[in-house]
Amino acid sequence: MSTPFKPIEFLSRDVRVDRRDDGTIILQSNHRLKPYERHVPAFLAKWAAQAPDRVWLAQRRGPDREWLKLAYGEAKRQVDAVTQALIERGFGPDKPVMILSSNSIEFALLSMAAMQARAPLAPVSPAYSVMSQDHAKLRYVFDLIKPGLVFVQNGEIYARALKALDLEGVLLVHVDKAPPERQSLPWSELLAARPTEAVDRSVEAIEPGTTAKFLFTSGSTGMPKAVINTQEMMCANLAMGQMARTRRPEDPPGVMLDWLPWNHTMGGNATFQGNLADGGTTYIDDGKPLPGLFEETLRNLREISPTYFANVPAGYAMLATALENDDALARRFFKNLNSLAYGGATLPSDLYERMETLAVKYTGFRLPFVTGWGSTETAPTATTVHWASERVGLIGLPFPGVQLKLVPTGEEGRYELRLKSVIVTPGYYRQPELTAQMFDEEGFYRIGDAGRFVDPEDPSWGLIFDGRVVEDFKLMSGTFVLVGTLRTTAIAAASPVLQDAVICGQDRDYAGLLGFPNIAACRQLAGAEGAKLPPSELLAHPAVVGALREGLGRMNREGKGSSMRIKRAVLMAEPPSVDGHEITDKGYINQRATLERRKALVDRLYAGGEGVIEIG
């Protein structure tokens, strides 16, 4: 596309490359990290003083689902009141505050108040409460951090989860409805406290190393780890993000429609706190990038014109279709938009092209698609694409203040990625043995991912994500299979049939695929009769099987060697199981846990027969 990008002043791509004799590379920015705030609540205080009437948060409430809006000045007053209530009840570093609910205005206020009281915040994935049947993960994290307070937005929705916990001596707080058969404090009682000098003293006592949050991540065992997030980690990462793109005083405040879960590092640290740091307005989106739930997002976008929009590839697939078919929606969406962001997986090239075509039609410019890379342990973003890139799939370059160590994996041009920076966690709460395994002999965090340069001769063009080192395996022939690369390539090739997938084949003759189908897309492929079929019959429909065969067959023809080919596939009617550890709290598929839990299905795939799809 020859149309220019919308003019945005990004940080220049100025990097230092140190090459060692053993092939290891240390890559870092030549830009110095700018000074950063001491703690996150300082941003709320700043904007409450400078722009007290500007809306900070908005969320649909009530029977008519009208927007309830909260300005910075009033938000600061409410946060101070809740901070006082926590201090009066003895909350501090040894009494964490656990949040079980989805994003809400009260979730945000309690987050700031807990930080001001120096009580570690522990937001837990709602899936552990409302999707789980045995609540094993919920009980595990509850017992691990031993919270002094548990918060639920709606006590009735979380009643079953609360029954699974021993809440003796724990303060239970609710907003909308009290949990049945439980003594619970209404949120209004926390708001009724009168702030005293104790609030100011507590805020003044916040140190860079003060634990701000425990964010939970699942490893290969499926049980969550509590990642310590300090104030310095988060504030330094916010400063890095601000450096990536120049913001001028005359620029209008940012407006964001945000559905990303705040219990997740990207949603809670980068998106929610990032917009707070910039003094922006966040509209809380109760929609999700899922069939039947995305309509709420579209309803919101018919009223809100964001300046920045972030989503996962599945969300962009639904959004592009809606924008292509609704001129008024597209005009509203692109009215103030400066940039787009994606994460969670690589954005397929066809989606990139569709969104850019729409951007040109409604703005006259292409819009930069930005993304980054990191983890819960890095608060979260360690690298970013801070330029208008012509392609997708990049993870960019290290932020100022981040050292990226690239260790050769043995395959030409592929490196294991390791990190050292102020944004790296000091460790896992109450798990010293796991913490000790995190770092190499030079103190670099072993994140477990791999990457390669876009242009080995010019590292300033950045890196491409190249899978998880810990997931890769060898075929019987000794051929190395890069699971992450093959998985994302296969999902994109089989679009729209596959929503996600796992790759199998360790010590086998060829690679196979277990696919989690996009049921809504499969029904569309099957036509009128698809709407009536149960999932098991739908997935055997000739149109669905044919689309999968055609997409993966094309990938096989274009692939280089057996490591990039799928010979057989199975479409699974059973969705990923939370209790079986198949899906993490971030919504990502746990490759190892899924293969272990579905071992019989893997054996059937290699035996062949009914339900096994042969790919040419």
Buried (B, 14 or more C-beta within 10 A) or exposed (E): EEEEBBEBEBBEBEBEEEEEEEEBBBBBBEBEBEEBBBBBBBBBBBBBEEBBEBBBBBBBEEEEEEBEBBBBBBBBBBBBBBBBBBBEBEBBEEBBBBBBBBBBBBBBBBBBBBBBBBBBBBBBBBBBBBEBEEBBBBBBBBEBBBBBBBBBBBBEBBBBBBEBBEBEEBBBBBBBBBBEEBEBBBBEEBBEBEBEEEBEEBBEEBEBEBBBBBBBBBBBEBBBBBBBBBBBBBBBBBBBBBBBBEEEEEEEBBBBBBBBBBBBBBBBBBBBBBBBBBBBBBBBBBBBBBBEBBEBBBBBBEEBBBBBBBBBBBBBBBBBEBBBEBEEBBBBBBEBBBBBBBBBBBBBEEBBEBBBBBBBBBBEBBBBBBBBBBBBBBBBBBBBBBBBBEBBBBBBBBBBBBBBBBBBBEBEEBBBBBBBBBBBBBBBBBBEEEBEEBBBEEEBBBBBBBBBBBEEEEBBBBBBBBBBBBBBBBBEEEBBBBBBBBBBBBBBBBBBBBBBBBBBBBEBEBBBBBBBBBBBBBBBBBEEEBEEBEBEEBBBBEBBBEBBBBBBBEBBEEBEEBBBBBBBBBBBBEBBBBBBBBBBBBBBBBBBBBBBBBEEBBEBBBEEEEBBBEBE
